[in-house]
Amino acid sequence: MDDPPPQLGWSASLRVAHTSRVALKGLCGDKIILPQSALEQLLAASTTIAPSTSHTSTAFDPSNPYSAAEARRELSQYRETHQQLPHPLMFQLVNQKNGNAVYTGIREFSSNEGEVALSPYLMDALGIREADLKNTSPADEEAVDLGNDDAGVRITVKARQLPKGTYVRLRPLEAGYNPDDWKPLLERQLRGSFTTLTQDCILLIQGAKGEEFRFLTDKFQPDGDGICVVDTDLEVDIEPLNEEQAKETGRQIAARSQRAPGTAAGSAVGHSIDIWKDVEAQVLDGDYVDYDLPSWDKSRAIAIELSIQDDHEVDLFISPKTNRQRALPRDNEHVFGDFSSSKDGVKRIIIQPTNIELEGAESLLISVHGFSIPGEDSVGPKPRRYTLRARAVDDQGSVAGPVDVASSPPQTTADEEQCKNCLQLIPKRTMVLHKNFCLRNNVVCPQCKNVFQKRSEEWESHWHCPTHPDAYGSSALSKAKHDYVQHTQHNCPSCGPSTPFTFPSLPEVARHRTTVCPGKLILCQFCHLEVQQEGDPLDPSSEAETVISGLTAHERADGARTTDCHLCGSIIRLRDMAAHAAHHELDKAARARPQICRDALCGRTLHGVGPRGQPNGGTRMGQGPGNDLGLCSLCFSPLYVNMHDPEGKALRRRIERRYLTQLMSGCGKRWCLNGWCKTGRANLGLEKLGASAAAALPLVKPLLEAIGDHGQAMHFCVDEASQRRRKTAEMLAAEGVWDHEWCVAALEAEGGSLGKARGWLGDWAPTKVHG
């Protein structure tokens, strides 16, 4: 049997902080926030048992270095374990007025002195209402009498360690819960929000669609009034309260299975669509059917049209899928939406190609929503039929649609006259009879000019919104929908119910959730994961930094990681890499072309180039050309002699002898393509030139006279690799993208590899500027 966990002898009486002062901290689950003084008192009260100071050796010798080292190790271990708090740290909260008790975990030690911040779950378990709390500002804390009962609600906080639980039984308070659907939800919320569970407390679980479900915790193992759920394998059973609830749950689960997506009585299953084929489907009340439009003509406006049968309340939402928008469209999170009650059975959203929201869009995410007011019974038990189509429209965004009779007067004939009451065209000979009947039975709305029968249900339910002139309808459902969407307070699910994040309408919530909401999903450009953008929408400096840098708060933090620049090897932050690469591009544009060897067949630069584009790489390492002829070091090496030759006469004679040797004897290399070499001319299929000294000297004389002119090429035989690089550079330069000198440098830096040379040129060489 496991020993009971060690207990801390600490307790305090604290005032409960008002919810308006702790709402922004995002407290959830069983977490509390204590003052800093509580941490100091807990450390002082910690009684962690120190390890035994007796030595394990039979004879401890202080002069023995091994024995002394062991003693120092034991002493340091004692000092490290002293004043360590148990993990996780747990407390018991007791309401001093009604005696309610609940166990809790700690979030942090940052509340005001004398106060404790509680999550909504703990407030409900302790029976504390928001109206019972005193909302005192920090400046008024010193004036509050802590011994006065009017200072607010006070609770007792006791340090209490609970055993790790192995089993818990949950009983749903309502019928219809499917245990298989709750396994991932329970696991995620218990792991992220709870440290303890308390006997007979109501556990509130958030559903996938934002709904709330309540469970009663009524049995634990090991037995007791509470367990710890951290770092333990917890078995969870969900059992109904009684037999009647079990039967009702089974009936509801069976009914839902018959109305599951894809069944005849359920909503359709979403899929990818195109602009060539209409989609006919159905949706249940409260459900969403999600579609994806992966491609369309982005140079023209796109119209998404929803045709609804039988005038049901079906809404259309659209969000472009970009790196900054990843969530599926919902009523409280969308970029384009239409909540209106359709007047002609058609809803249409037209998106212009110049709309900034389409920038970088991979696809259009389209959702069809069967509207239902949360908390009310479904109005339409049958699926609502609709037709969805996507069409490209002209630049003005016009599409074929119904004609508004009220705005465009009808075309009358000589025998017809328009009735001023119902606005219909009536023959003149029957106008008197028509007016008598029309005025008795019909009535015209003075705002929308629609005609109704005076005693009809539509006229009795007809309404107009005083604050939204274009909003009107003729049914109680449309009025309730308009009031819920446009005139009901809505909270952002990600930010919480605090005042700054409560909005007067659903469109404003959607605008918040698709712009500055910290919970908005993005595709991080550094970790390449779909994450929340984070940040503080109430901090102007944070929002200004997001606008200026184009990076969200998550990307600014994630982009602080460093990496090596693949070009220069510098250590750069990820978020600065784009600016660093731009500097490389500016540096490329200002770089001078490298000098290449004067030899017409040589594929080397004069001063060498490093693999990372370092100019004059060879000269910097002491491997420069070492001559004034414009030849690289390898081409000049056969001409080098260690002698004093200030006028260059001896060098001139050596160049002459080399030319004569090439013309009369040749180099004997099968790859040689030198036109001033006997072997090269034979390989090229040319006739012999200067077979004797007498014939060769006149030919060589112009070459010797051009030695001082660096614009004239020299013609010495080179090795096969260098000759091949020169020919490859000429072909690469013929493409017209890079200068010939840069092509020679790239092939030299990459050892003659054409593929790597192209990459080198893209990194380091400026492209040609064509006039």
Secondary structure as GFF3:
##gff-version 3
##sequence-region A 1 771
A	DSSP	beta_strand	11	16	.	.	.	ID=ss1
A	DSSP	alpha_helix	19	22	.	.	.	ID=ss2
A	DSSP	three_ten_helix	23	25	.	.	.	ID=ss3
A	DSSP	beta_strand	31	35	.	.	.	ID=ss4
A	DSSP	alpha_helix	36	45	.	.	.	ID=ss5
A	DSSP	alpha_helix	65	81	.	.	.	ID=ss6
A	DSSP	beta_strand	90	95	.	.	.	ID=ss7
A	DSSP	beta_strand	101	111	.	.	.	ID=ss8
A	DSSP	beta_strand	115	118	.	.	.	ID=ss9
A	DSSP	alpha_helix	120	126	.	.	.	ID=ss10
A	DSSP	three_ten_helix	130	132	.	.	.	ID=ss11
A	DSSP	three_ten_helix	138	143	.	.	.	ID=ss12
A	DSSP	three_ten_helix	149	151	.	.	.	ID=ss13
A	DSSP	beta_strand	154	159	.	.	.	ID=ss14
A	DSSP	beta_strand	167	172	.	.	.	ID=ss15
A	DSSP	alpha_helix	179	193	.	.	.	ID=ss16
A	DSSP	beta_strand	196	198	.	.	.	ID=ss17
A	DSSP	beta_strand	202	206	.	.	.	ID=ss18
A	DSSP	beta_strand	212	221	.	.	.	ID=ss19
A	DSSP	beta_strand	226	228	.	.	.	ID=ss20
A	DSSP	beta_strand	235	238	.	.	.	ID=ss21
A	DSSP	alpha_helix	243	258	.	.	.	ID=ss22
A	DSSP	beta_strand	279	283	.	.	.	ID=ss23
A	DSSP	beta_strand	288	293	.	.	.	ID=ss24
A	DSSP	beta_strand	301	308	.	.	.	ID=ss25
A	DSSP	three_ten_helix	309	311	.	.	.	ID=ss26
A	DSSP	beta_strand	314	321	.	.	.	ID=ss27
A	DSSP	beta_strand	336	338	.	.	.	ID=ss28
A	DSSP	beta_strand	346	351	.	.	.	ID=ss29
A	DSSP	three_ten_helix	356	358	.	.	.	ID=ss30
A	DSSP	beta_strand	363	370	.	.	.	ID=ss31
A	DSSP	beta_strand	384	393	.	.	.	ID=ss32
A	DSSP	beta_strand	416	418	.	.	.	ID=ss33
A	DSSP	beta_strand	425	427	.	.	.	ID=ss34
A	DSSP	three_ten_helix	428	430	.	.	.	ID=ss35
A	DSSP	alpha_helix	431	441	.	.	.	ID=ss36
A	DSSP	beta_strand	442	444	.	.	.	ID=ss37
A	DSSP	beta_strand	451	453	.	.	.	ID=ss38
A	DSSP	alpha_helix	457	461	.	.	.	ID=ss39
A	DSSP	beta_strand	463	464	.	.	.	ID=ss40
A	DSSP	beta_strand	472	473	.	.	.	ID=ss41
A	DSSP	alpha_helix	476	486	.	.	.	ID=ss42
A	DSSP	beta_strand	490	491	.	.	.	ID=ss43
A	DSSP	three_ten_helix	499	501	.	.	.	ID=ss44
A	DSSP	beta_strand	502	503	.	.	.	ID=ss45
A	DSSP	alpha_helix	506	513	.	.	.	ID=ss46
A	DSSP	beta_strand	521	523	.	.	.	ID=ss47
A	DSSP	beta_strand	530	532	.	.	.	ID=ss48
A	DSSP	alpha_helix	540	549	.	.	.	ID=ss49
A	DSSP	alpha_helix	553	558	.	.	.	ID=ss50
A	DSSP	beta_strand	562	564	.	.	.	ID=ss51
A	DSSP	beta_strand	571	573	.	.	.	ID=ss52
A	DSSP	three_ten_helix	574	576	.	.	.	ID=ss53
A	DSSP	alpha_helix	577	589	.	.	.	ID=ss54
A	DSSP	alpha_helix	617	620	.	.	.	ID=ss55
A	DSSP	alpha_helix	633	636	.	.	.	ID=ss56
A	DSSP	three_ten_helix	637	639	.	.	.	ID=ss57
A	DSSP	alpha_helix	649	664	.	.	.	ID=ss58
A	DSSP	alpha_helix	678	684	.	.	.	ID=ss59
A	DSSP	alpha_helix	693	705	.	.	.	ID=ss60
A	DSSP	alpha_helix	720	733	.	.	.	ID=ss61
A	DSSP	alpha_helix	740	749	.	.	.	ID=ss62
A	DSSP	alpha_helix	754	764	.	.	.	ID=ss63
###
